[in-house]
Amino acid sequence: MNSSSTDASHSPIDDFSQCHAEEEKELFPAVLASATKGAEHDRVQALINSLTAEHRKVEAAWARLEPQLKAVAKGHDNDLDGADIQALVQVDRAHARFEEDVFLPLSQTILSRNSNHLAALGMSMHMRHALPQVLQRFASRQ
């Protein structure tokens, strides 16, 4: 788990938003750029549009529930609506299932046609996570 998850200012929506931002900034453009022009490219674009809309839906659901969840976590009484939580769980599970069953296998197929594309994407995503940790270590030495 991310060490910032113990920070009082950190919330689950931060994790969702970061994951979604990485997909939208790194994965989606890489797959789209590597897709064969024509039907495959059009399908990838449609999938990206759908997944991006789902990202916003999941984030909005979390944002609506976050104040209530924080209050409950602090031991305060709250009128937390179980139906809202169930809706969030359902939309998030459906989104994850769609990504895992449809988009990620297609992405693997498309990106693996050129091992350099897959390697560059992996390095970019790794550096995005590693760089803040490296900078934090160097800052603590000063």
ZAMARGU-4260 file (C-alpha; in steps of 0.2 Angstrom, whole numbers, plus 5000, padded with zeros to 4 digits):
<rodrens>
0) 5000/5000/5000 | 5006/5018/4997 | 5014/5026/5012 | 5003/5041/5009 | 4988/5031/5013
5) 4991/5034/5031 | 4991/5053/5028 | 4975/5061/5035 | 4974/5071/5018 | 4974/5055/5008
10) 4958/5047/5002 | 4953/5032/4991 | 4948/5044/4977 | 4966/5049/4976 | 4971/5032/4972
15) 4957/5030/4959 | 4961/5047/4951 | 4980/5043/4950 | 4977/5026/4942 | 4964/5034/4930
20) 4976/5048/4926 | 4990/5036/4922 | 4979/5026/4911 | 4973/5042/4902 | 4990/5049/4900
25) 5001/5034/4897 | 4992/5018/4892 | 4978/5025/4881 | 4988/5036/4870 | 5001/5022/4868
30) 4988/5010/4863 | 4979/5022/4851 | 4996/5027/4843 | 5001/5009/4840 | 4984/5003/4834
35) 4982/4999/4816 | 4973/5012/4806 | 4955/5009/4802 | 4944/4997/4811 | 4956/4993/4825
40) 4960/5011/4828 | 4942/5016/4828 | 4938/5002/4841 | 4952/5008/4852 | 4946/5026/4851
45) 4928/5020/4856 | 4935/5010/4870 | 4945/5024/4877 | 4931/5036/4876 | 4920/5023/4886
50) 4933/5020/4899 | 4937/5038/4901 | 4918/5042/4904 | 4918/5027/4917 | 4933/5035/4926
55) 4923/5051/4928 | 4908/5041/4934 | 4918/5031/4947 | 4927/5047/4953 | 4911/5056/4955
60) 4903/5042/4965 | 4918/5042/4977 | 4917/5061/4978 | 4899/5060/4983 | 4902/5047/4997
65) 4919/5053/5003 | 4913/5066/5016 | 4901/5053/5023 | 4914/5040/5024 | 4926/5051/5032
70) 4913/5056/5045 | 4910/5037/5049 | 4929/5034/5049 | 4930/5047/5063 | 4916/5039/5073
75) 4903/5051/5069 | 4885/5046/5066 | 4880/5048/5048 | 4866/5044/5036 | 4877/5034/5025
80) 4866/5027/5011 | 4870/5008/5008 | 4862/5010/4990 | 4875/5023/4986 | 4889/5012/4992
85) 4882/4997/4982 | 4881/5008/4966 | 4899/5013/4968 | 4905/4995/4970 | 4895/4989/4955
90) 4901/5003/4944 | 4919/5000/4949 | 4918/4981/4947 | 4910/4983/4930 | 4923/4995/4925
95) 4938/4984/4931 | 4930/4969/4923 | 4928/4978/4906 | 4946/4984/4907 | 4953/4967/4912
100) 4943/4957/4900 | 4942/4968/4885 | 4954/4983/4885 | 4970/4976/4893 | 4971/4960/4882
105) 4968/4971/4867 | 4981/4983/4873 | 4994/4969/4876 | 4991/4962/4858 | 4993/4980/4850
110) 5008/4985/4861 | 5017/4968/4859 | 5018/4970/4840 | 5033/4982/4844 | 5042/4977/4860
115) 5049/4995/4861 | 5032/5002/4863 | 5028/4990/4877 | 5045/4993/4885 | 5044/5012/4884
120) 5027/5012/4892 | 5033/5001/4906 | 5048/5012/4909 | 5037/5028/4909 | 5025/5021/4921
125) 5039/5015/4932 | 5048/5031/4932 | 5032/5040/4937 | 5031/5030/4953 | 5050/5029/4956
130) 5055/5047/4954 | 5045/5054/4969 | 5052/5041/4980 | 5070/5045/4974 | 5068/5064/4976
135) 5061/5061/4993 | 5076/5051/4998 | 5088/5064/4992 | 5078/5078/5000 | 5079/5069/5017
140) 5098/5069/5016 | 5100/5088/5015
</rodrens>
